[in-house]
Amino acid sequence: MSEPQIWVFLGVFSTFAFATLGVISSNFTRVLRAETGTLRAEIGGLRSEMNAEIGGLRAEMRAEIGGLRNEMNARFAAVDSRFDATNTKIDHLDADVAALTRRVMGEHD
């Protein structure tokens, strides 16, 4: 081969090599963008699922706490009514003891 043929061959080969690198890099960039978009979509889906799960758990916890609050209020109301009944009994007992004390000690009204 003559020297001009070698230079033409080097030019064609260099052009082919750079064109191949350009095509490969553009395809790689295109694939990378597509995969990044897919990954973002999957992460967005997982985020939505997690938000839904957390929202469901919050609702369950609020319902459970509300039920416990109502149960505690009912039990406190029952205890309050028992205390009221006991106080009434103690008041009547106190009056009876006072009457017995007056009778035994001889005090008359």
C-alpha positions as CSV (number, residue, x, y, z in Angstrom):
1,M,0.0,0.0,0.0
2,S,1.1,3.5,-0.8
3,E,1.4,6.2,1.8
4,P,-1.8,8.0,0.6
5,Q,-3.7,4.8,0.8
6,I,-2.5,4.2,4.4
7,W,-3.7,7.8,5.3
8,V,-7.1,7.1,3.7
9,F,-7.3,3.8,5.6
10,L,-6.4,5.5,8.9
11,G,-9.0,8.2,8.2
12,V,-11.7,5.8,7.4
13,F,-10.8,3.5,10.3
14,S,-10.7,6.5,12.7
15,T,-14.1,7.7,11.4
16,F,-15.6,4.3,11.8
17,A,-14.1,4.0,15.4
18,F,-15.5,7.4,16.5
19,A,-18.9,6.7,14.9
20,T,-19.1,3.3,16.7
21,L,-18.2,5.0,20.0
22,G,-20.8,7.7,19.4
23,V,-23.5,5.1,18.6
24,I,-22.6,3.0,21.6
25,S,-22.5,5.9,24.0
26,S,-25.8,7.3,22.7
27,N,-27.4,3.9,23.1
28,F,-26.0,3.5,26.5
29,T,-27.3,6.9,27.5
30,R,-30.7,6.0,26.1
31,V,-30.8,2.7,28.0
32,L,-29.6,4.4,31.2
33,R,-32.3,7.0,31.0
34,A,-35.0,4.4,30.4
35,E,-33.8,2.3,33.3
36,T,-33.6,5.4,35.5
37,G,-37.2,6.2,34.6
38,T,-38.3,2.6,35.4
39,L,-36.4,2.8,38.7
40,R,-38.1,6.1,39.6
41,A,-41.5,4.6,38.7
42,E,-40.8,1.6,41.0
43,I,-39.6,3.8,43.8
44,G,-42.7,5.9,43.4
45,G,-44.9,2.8,43.6
46,L,-43.1,1.6,46.7
47,R,-43.5,5.1,48.2
48,S,-47.2,5.0,47.5
49,E,-47.5,1.5,49.0
50,M,-45.6,2.6,52.1
51,N,-47.8,5.7,52.5
52,A,-50.9,3.6,52.2
53,E,-49.6,1.0,54.7
54,I,-48.6,3.8,57.2
55,G,-52.0,5.5,56.7
56,G,-53.7,2.2,57.4
57,L,-51.7,1.5,60.5
58,R,-52.4,5.1,61.7
59,A,-56.1,4.5,61.2
60,E,-55.9,1.2,63.0
61,M,-54.0,2.7,65.9
62,R,-56.4,5.6,66.2
63,A,-59.3,3.3,66.2
64,E,-57.7,1.0,68.8
65,I,-56.7,4.0,71.0
66,G,-60.2,5.4,70.6
67,G,-61.7,2.1,71.7
68,L,-59.4,1.9,74.7
69,R,-60.3,5.5,75.6
70,N,-64.0,4.7,75.5
71,E,-63.5,1.5,77.5
72,M,-61.4,3.4,80.1
73,N,-64.1,6.1,80.3
74,A,-66.8,3.5,80.8
75,R,-64.7,1.8,83.6
76,F,-64.0,5.1,85.3
77,A,-67.7,5.9,85.2
78,A,-68.4,2.6,86.8
79,V,-65.8,3.2,89.5
80,D,-67.2,6.7,90.1
81,S,-70.7,5.3,90.5
82,R,-69.4,2.7,92.9
83,F,-67.6,5.4,94.9
84,D,-70.8,7.5,95.0
85,A,-72.7,4.4,96.2
86,T,-70.1,3.7,98.9
87,N,-70.1,7.4,100.0
88,T,-73.9,7.2,100.3
89,K,-73.6,4.1,102.4
90,I,-70.9,5.7,104.6
91,D,-73.1,8.8,105.1
92,H,-76.0,6.6,106.1
93,L,-73.7,4.5,108.4
94,D,-72.4,7.7,109.9
95,A,-75.9,8.9,110.7
96,D,-76.7,5.5,112.2
97,V,-73.5,5.6,114.3
98,A,-74.3,9.1,115.5
99,A,-77.9,8.0,116.4
100,L,-76.5,5.0,118.3
101,T,-73.9,7.2,120.1
102,R,-76.6,9.6,121.2
103,R,-78.8,6.7,122.4
104,V,-76.0,5.0,124.3
105,M,-74.5,8.2,125.8
106,G,-77.8,9.4,126.8
107,E,-78.0,12.5,124.7
108,H,-81.4,13.4,123.5
109,D,-82.4,16.0,121.0
